Amino acid sequence: MAETLGSLCDKLTIIKLKQYHADNDDKLNSLRGQEEQLVAEINEYLENVLTGTIPLHKLEFAGNKVYKAEGNETREIGGMIGEVFSELAKVNCDLWHEQEKVYDFASIPVAEKDKVIKKLALLNLERNKCIDRINQALKESIESGRNN
């Protein structure tokens, strides 16, 4: 996948989750380095977008998820970059906690297993919608700025 603002934001939210849950200084130091690298990459990416180094058609890289839509409906994701970035962070937190259940899947009652798997699937779809919406919102912002 080509890097986009959405994919970089996704990576940053995951790094922040890992920092929150890290249990030793070595992991935290490594994660701080990754965070610094991602922040610099986001800043460079946005600078390249604003200077036109990255053309508008490369601001979006649709995930083109292939899945059965019926029965897998998710809410629409809208808003500007900041709002969607915030929503992406929330979705990734929810995904983290749902994934924790899978690590101890044997202890989940049989009647609940399908619900856990379904929730993971839907959260992943929402995560991808957030990533795509961030990219779309950036493109819309640049286009509207160029048209003024």
C-alpha positions as CSV (number, residue, x, y, z in Angstrom):
1,M,0.0,0.0,0.0
2,A,1.2,3.5,-0.9
3,E,1.6,5.7,2.1
4,T,-1.1,8.3,2.5
5,L,-2.0,10.7,5.3
6,G,-4.6,8.2,6.5
7,S,-2.2,5.3,6.6
8,L,0.4,7.3,8.5
9,C,-2.3,8.5,11.0
10,D,-3.3,4.9,11.4
11,K,0.2,3.9,12.2
12,L,0.6,6.7,14.7
13,T,-2.5,5.8,16.6
14,I,-1.2,2.2,16.9
15,I,2.2,3.4,18.2
16,K,0.4,5.5,20.8
17,L,-1.6,2.4,21.9
18,K,1.5,0.4,22.1
19,Q,3.2,3.1,24.2
20,Y,0.2,3.1,26.6
21,H,0.4,-0.6,27.0
22,A,4.2,-1.1,27.0
23,D,5.6,-2.7,30.1
24,N,9.3,-1.9,29.9
25,D,11.7,0.9,29.1
26,D,13.3,-0.8,26.1
27,K,9.9,-1.1,24.4
28,L,9.0,2.5,25.3
29,N,12.3,3.8,23.9
30,S,11.8,1.9,20.7
31,L,8.3,3.1,20.4
32,R,9.4,6.7,21.0
33,G,11.8,6.4,18.1
34,Q,9.0,5.0,15.9
35,E,6.7,7.9,17.0
36,E,9.4,10.5,16.1
37,Q,9.9,8.9,12.7
38,L,6.2,8.8,12.0
39,V,5.6,12.4,13.1
40,A,8.5,13.5,10.8
41,E,7.1,11.4,8.0
42,I,3.6,13.0,8.4
43,N,5.2,16.5,8.4
44,E,7.2,15.7,5.3
45,Y,4.2,14.2,3.6
46,L,2.0,17.3,4.3
47,E,4.8,19.6,3.1
48,N,5.1,17.6,-0.1
49,V,1.3,17.8,-0.6
50,L,1.3,21.5,0.0
51,T,4.1,22.2,-2.4
52,G,2.6,20.0,-5.1
53,T,5.4,17.4,-5.0
54,I,2.7,14.8,-4.4
55,P,0.0,15.2,-7.1
56,L,-3.6,15.2,-6.0
57,H,-4.4,11.9,-7.6
58,K,-1.9,10.2,-5.3
59,L,-3.5,11.5,-2.1
60,E,-6.0,8.7,-2.1
61,F,-5.3,5.0,-2.2
62,A,-8.6,3.2,-1.7
63,G,-8.4,0.0,0.3
64,N,-11.0,-1.6,-2.1
65,K,-12.0,-4.1,0.5
66,V,-13.6,-7.1,-1.0
67,Y,-16.2,-8.5,1.4
68,K,-19.9,-9.3,1.4
69,A,-21.6,-6.0,2.1
70,E,-24.9,-7.6,3.2
71,G,-24.8,-8.2,7.0
72,N,-21.5,-6.3,7.3
73,E,-23.0,-2.8,7.4
74,T,-21.0,-0.1,9.2
75,R,-21.7,3.5,9.8
76,E,-20.6,6.2,7.4
77,I,-17.5,8.1,8.4
78,G,-17.6,11.9,7.7
79,G,-16.0,15.1,8.8
80,M,-12.8,16.9,8.4
81,I,-9.3,15.5,9.0
82,G,-9.1,16.2,12.7
83,E,-12.5,14.7,13.5
84,V,-11.8,11.6,11.5
85,F,-8.3,11.2,12.9
86,S,-10.0,11.3,16.4
87,E,-12.5,8.7,15.2
88,L,-9.7,6.5,13.8
89,A,-7.9,6.6,17.2
90,K,-11.2,5.5,18.9
91,V,-11.7,2.7,16.4
92,N,-8.2,1.5,16.9
93,C,-8.6,1.5,20.7
94,D,-11.8,-0.6,20.3
95,L,-10.0,-2.9,17.9
96,W,-7.1,-3.3,20.4
97,H,-9.4,-4.3,23.2
98,E,-11.4,-6.7,21.0
99,Q,-8.2,-8.3,19.7
100,E,-7.1,-8.8,23.3
101,K,-10.1,-11.2,23.6
102,V,-8.8,-13.3,20.7
103,Y,-5.5,-13.9,22.4
104,D,-7.4,-15.8,25.0
105,F,-10.0,-17.2,22.7
106,A,-10.4,-20.5,24.5
107,S,-11.8,-18.8,27.5
108,I,-14.6,-17.0,25.6
109,P,-17.9,-18.8,25.9
110,V,-18.9,-20.6,22.6
111,A,-22.0,-18.5,22.4
112,E,-19.9,-15.3,22.4
113,K,-17.1,-16.3,19.9
114,D,-19.1,-15.4,16.7
115,K,-19.8,-11.9,18.2
116,V,-16.1,-11.3,18.9
117,I,-15.2,-12.3,15.3
118,K,-18.0,-10.2,13.8
119,K,-17.0,-7.1,15.9
120,L,-13.4,-7.4,14.8
121,A,-14.5,-7.6,11.2
122,L,-16.8,-4.5,11.5
123,L,-14.2,-2.5,13.4
124,N,-11.6,-3.3,10.7
125,L,-14.1,-2.0,8.0
126,E,-14.6,1.2,10.0
127,R,-10.9,1.6,10.4
128,N,-10.4,1.4,6.7
129,K,-13.3,3.9,6.2
130,C,-11.5,6.3,8.5
131,I,-8.2,5.9,6.6
132,D,-10.0,6.5,3.3
133,R,-11.9,9.5,4.7
134,I,-8.8,11.2,6.0
135,N,-7.3,10.9,2.5
136,Q,-10.4,12.1,0.8
137,A,-10.7,15.1,3.3
138,L,-7.1,16.1,2.6
139,K,-7.7,16.0,-1.2
140,E,-10.9,18.0,-0.8
141,S,-9.2,20.6,1.3
142,I,-6.3,21.0,-1.2
143,E,-8.8,21.2,-4.1
144,S,-11.0,23.8,-2.4
145,G,-7.9,25.9,-1.6
146,R,-6.7,25.8,-5.2
147,N,-10.2,26.8,-6.4
148,N,-10.3,29.9,-4.2
